[in-house]
């Protein structure tokens, strides 16, 4: 009798388990959410989606394709490690880029489609390179002033010439309005700089606001080697974090790149430009945009830390 009851109970349990096999396309957890199994998005756990890399890349590519005027012209993957800036190079039609913190003190000469045309190894180190610019006499300026924690006391701009890359002179500087390293209040932590450019005998620095004021502070230092206290020139209302700067060759347009956006300032002089109201252009979906340079009067080349290399036609 016990044996018969055992067999009957086992058969009932087997049938119940067969009926409870999960649907291969959707399940409904107890919290009421619906999970769809998408092979490009990875597995779901605990009612939440665990993103897969393939799905993220596809989404980014699709989103970038929807940005009017933007097209990918090349890839820097395997060419430049974590591209953090762009600048016209010493050969016509080429551009310098570089890796940021933790990478070699190397410049990569690129074509307009991101193909490697050569490298320069500088006679210095890369603490946290974030920007690169050149003057009208062939000198280049590497901004080693990335300052994520707002605690650096060794901010420096390396000056060199491509024909003598091992000979590097330093422009050391400090901010006139920083007295704490880092400032105790997070909203005061606006001493990280990822954007700079040369103009009129000075190197201009644009801060990346990590506080809450959405303000990019504009400083300047002389372009000659030495130790300086930077001059705080103005503050720009930028609702984003500035990652690079580019001045159009005619000197009438400044572009400040942000992460997935850019800001355009126009004027008939530099003084007018840095007083102008920035116009914002969305690049949402393009990735972590870090480098920008003018290819022509109305076209930018833009690099991302993930390795995308874009051409972008400005909408105005």
Secondary structure, 3 states (H helix, E strand, C coil): CHHHHHHHHHHHHHHHHHHCCCCCCEEECCCCCEEECCCCCCCEECCEECCCHHHHHHHHHHHHHCCCCEEEEEECCCCCCCEEEEEECCCCCCEEEEECCCCCCEEEEECCCCCEEEEEECCCCCCCCCEEEECCCCCEEEEECCCCCCCCCCCEEEEEECCEEEEEEEEEEECCCCCCCCCCCHHHCCCCEEEEEEECCEEEEEECCCCCCCEEEEEEEECCCEEEECEEEEEEECCCCEEEEEECCCCCEEEEEECCEEEEEECCCHHHHCCCCCEEEECCCCCCEEEEEEEECCEEEEEECCCEEEEEECCC
